[in-house]
Amino acid sequence: MSKMLLNLGHKFRGTDKKGSNDAEAYYNQGIDKDNVQNYSEAITNYTEAIKINPDFAEAYYKRGVAKYNAKDYNGAISDLTKATELRPVLAEAYYYRGIAKAAMQDYSEAINDYTEAIKIKSDFAEAYYYRGIAKARTNDCKGAVADYTGAIKFKSDFTDAYYERGREGDNLKDHKEAIADYTKVIETIPDFTDAYYYRGIDKHLTKDYIGAIADYNKAIELKPVYADVYNNRGFAKAAIQNYKEAIADYNKAIEIKPDFADVYNNRGNAKAAIQDYKGAITDFTKAIEIKSSYADAHYNRGLAKTLTNDNIGAIADYNIAIKFKPDYADAHYNRGVAKYNMNDYNGAK
């Protein structure tokens, strides 16, 4: 799901410590410019407010957010830092500073800022959510799941959090929980293509191939040019031995994405399953042309060559598969079979 900076809706008014209406007037004008995404003029207005009242924490905060939106991340961090110095309990300033740091891929510092925001405002759902995003970027999948759960606790309709928790569930191989999260997303956004796609993957991995195909069907209905979905639907159909339809899906995926090495490999497997070994070898060769280090394609081509009595060619392919994947047990075993077929009994051992 695309990440959108959540609008917290906070519009600070007042607190002009010098009692000047001018500072607040400029500040309010800045908010009006923010609301129409005119960040350049908003920054100018907030700057005028700060000139009149250098202790105007909310003006620094809002200028920092405007600078973030204008992609001036360093400027945003500077202003948001000043806002936290002037008003240490301004949770939103820590939150947006975390957002800016994350935009610069400083995820560790971003996490610290989100944590500060949560200390001040314990029910800050968005801070939990973005802290989860930052943890996911640092491969802390369990920590990310805990934060998405925290976000959902305080905002039960937080669709983005359900979706991201589902994605981390995939990474943790918690497929049933991921399916439940994607289902929750789909209930809220029935045309969310990727939710169907990823739920289909989880159903496939739990051997619910029919359910997976149904989800892939819906994803294709919503996005007819989605090569990955055609590939995965083909894979699910192959799992239930519907090789003819699987090949048709792989054909469609290749039509959309002609350099999709995995699809050629998968189509090769489907062709081999119906004993079209020549066609399979052609597909494995194409996969290798696209990705020369593709160990599985070399292995699969080796199998197809073994089945067509080309043991020398098979051994050559198994050798390459093992070169790229030294612990490839099946390749070692089948290389032994090919050598045995050639009466190389010592080499087969």
N, C-alpha and C positions, 0 to 999 in steps of 0.2 A: 504494500500500500504506500502510495506517495506520502511523504511526510509534509505536513503543513504546520506552520507556526500557529499555535492555537491562540485565538484572541481571548484574553482573560477579561476584557471588558472593563478594566479599571481606568477611570479617569479622575485623577487627583485634582482637586480644586482647593485653592486657598494656600495656607502655610507660607505666605509671603512675609518672611520674618521682619522685613524692613517696613512693612505696612504699605508698600507701593502697589496700587492697582495696576500699574503698567506691566509689572512682571507677570502677574496673573493673566492679564489681557494677552500678552505675547504667548504665554503658555497655552491658553485656550485656543488661540489661533493656530498654534502648532498642532494641537489635537485635531482641529478641523481639517488641516492639511493631511495629517496622518490618515484620517478616515477616507480620504479620496486617493490615498497612496501617492501623494505628492511629497515624497520624503525630503527632497532638497529644500523646499520652502519650509517644511516642518522643522528641519534642522536649523534653518535660519531663525525661525520664530523662537525656538527653545534657546538658541544662543543669545538672543536679545533678552530673554527672560533672565538668563544666568548673568548677563552683564549687569542687570539692575540688581539682582539678588544672587550673589555668588554662593549662598547656602541653600539654594532652592533644590532640594534633593530630587523631587519629582520631575523637575525639568531636566536634570542630568539623566534620570531614569528614562524618560520619554525620548530624549535626544539619543541615548544609547540604543534604544529599540529602533528608532528611525534609521540610525547608522547601520544597524544590523540589516534592516530591510533594504538598505542601499548597498549592501555587501561590503561595507567598511567595517570589517570585524574587529580590527585593532582599535579603531576609534570607538566602536561600541563597547568593547571591554574597558577602555579607559573611562568612559562616561559612567558605565554601570558600576565600576569600582568606586568612583567618586560618590555615586548615589549610596552605596553601602556604607561608605565612611561617614557620610552625613546622616544617614538613617539606617543603622545596623539591623533594624527589624523589618526592612523592606524586602520581603520574601521574593517579590517579583523581580527585583534587581538581580538577586543571586540566580534566579531561574533563567532570566534572559542572558546573563553573562555565561551561564552554562551552555545555553543554546549557541552563543557566539563562539565559545571555545570548541564546541563540538563541530561547528562549521569549519574550524581550522584543524580538525582531527586531533585536538588535544583532549581526548576522551577522559583521561584520568582526572584532569583539572575540572572538566565539565561535571563529572560525577561528584566531585567535592562541592561544587556550587549547587547542584540539585539537592545534595544532602543538607546543605545549609538552609536552602529554601524550605525543605521538609521539616527541619528542626523548628523553624519559625512558624510554619503553617502545616500542621501534621496531616491535614486532609487535602493537600495540594495534589490532586490527581494528575495534573499535567506534569508536575515535577517527577512524580513516580514514573510516569510513562517515558519521558525523555531520559531519565536516568536508566531505565530499562534499555532504551535504544543504545545509549552509550556503553552499557555493560555488554550488550550483544556485539558491539563493534570490537570489544576487547576479548571476545570469546568466552565471556562469563555467562553461559547460557542459563544456568540455574539462578544466578543473581538477576538476570533479565526477567525470567519468568516470575520471580518473587515480586519484582517491581511492577510488572504488568498486572499481576494479581492485586497489588496495592492500589494501582490506579482504578481498577474495576471495583474494588471495595468502596471507593469514595465516589465513583461515577459509573453506575451499573450499566449505562448505555454507551460506554466508551468503546465504540466499534474498532477503532485503530488498535486499542490495547488487546482486544480479543484476537485480532488478526496477527499482531506481532507475537502474542503468546503462542498462537498456533504455529507460527514459523519456528519459534524456539523449541516448541514441542517436537517438531520435525527433527531438529538438530539433536535433540535428546532421545529420539526414537520413541517418544511417548505418543504413539500414533492415535490412540483412542481419545486422549485429551485434546490432541490437535484437531481431530475430526469434530469434537464437540465445540471447539472455539470457532472453527470455520463455519459450522452450522449456525452458530450465534450471529456471525457476521452476515451470512446469507439471509437470515431472517430479517435483518435490518436493511441490508442492501441487496435485493434479489438479483441485481444485474452485475454483481462484482465478479468479473471473470476469473481473476486469480484465486479467489476463495474456492471456486469450483475446481480449478486446476489442482491446487494443493490438496484439497480434500480428496480429490481423485487419487493423487499419489499415495496419501495415507491409507485409503481404502485398498488400493492395490497391495501395499506393503502388509496389510492385515489379511490378504488373500480374498478380499471382497471384490473380485474382478468385475462382476456385473455392476455393483455399485460404483466402482471406479469408472467404468465405461459410461454409465449414466451421467456422472459428473463431467467427464470429458465431453460428452455430447452437448451438455449445456454450455460449457466453456466455448466450444466451437460455434454454437448457435449465437453466442454473444460476440465472438471474435473469430470470424471464419478464416483469417489468415494467420493463425497461431500455430506455427510449425511444431513447437514443443508439445502441444496438446495432441496433435495428430500422431506424433511419434509415440507418446505415452499411451494413447488409445490403441495404437497398433500393438504395443508391447502387452497391453492387457488382453487384447484379442488373441495374441499368440499364446498367452498363458492358458487360455481355454481352448487352445488348438484350432482356433478359427484363423488359419494362416492366410487364406485367400483375402479375407477382409483386412487382416493385419497388413498384408502387402499393399493393399489399396490405400491404407492410411499412410504407410511409409512413402508411397508414391506422392501423395499429396504434400507431405512434409518436405520432400525433396523439391517439389515444384515451387514451394514457398521459399525454401532456403537450400539452394543447390549445393552449398559447401558444408552441409550438416553431416559430419563424419559418423556420428552415432547412428543416424538413421540408415545409412548405407550398411553399417555393421548389423543393425537389427533386421534390416530387410534381407541381408545375406543369411542370417540365422533362420528366418522364416522360409526362405527358398530352400535351404538345406533340409528343413523339416519336411518339405514335400519332395525331397530327393532331386531338386533342381540344383545339382552341385556346380554345374558350369555357371549358372546365373549367380549362385552364391559366391563363387570365387571372384566373379566380376565385381560384385558389390564389395566384398572385403578388400579387393585391390583398390577400388575407388576410395574407400575409407582410409586406406594407407596412403594413397596419393595426397589426400587432404591433411592427414596427420601421420607422419612417418613413424612416430614413436608410439603408435596405438598398439599396445601389446595384445589386447584382446582380439583385434582384427587380424593380427599376424597369427595368433593362436587358432582362431576360427578358420582362417584360410588354410592353415596347416591341417586341421581336421578334415576340411572338405577335400584337400588333396589326398589325404590318407584314404578317404572313402572312394577316391577315383584311382587308387593304386599309384599315385605319384608320391612315393615315399621319400624320394630325394628332395622334391620340392617341399614336402611336408616338414622334413627335418630342418631345412633351411628356415622355414617360417617359425618353427618351434625355437630354433636357436635365437632368432631375432626377438621373439616374445620374451625369452629368458634373459636376453641382454637388457631389455628395458624393465623387466620385472624378475629379478633373480630368484625370488621365492615362489615363483609361479608353479605350484605343485602339479597342476593338470598338464602344463606344458612339458614338464620333466617326464611325467608318466607317459604321455602320448608320443613324445620323442622316442622313448624306450620302445613303445609299441611299433613305431615306424621302423626302427632299427631291427627289431625282432623280425618284422615282415621281410626285411632284406637279408635275413640270416646272420645279422651282426649280433650274435648272442652276447658277446662280451660287452659291446657298447650298449646293449639293451639293459644290462644289469643296473 
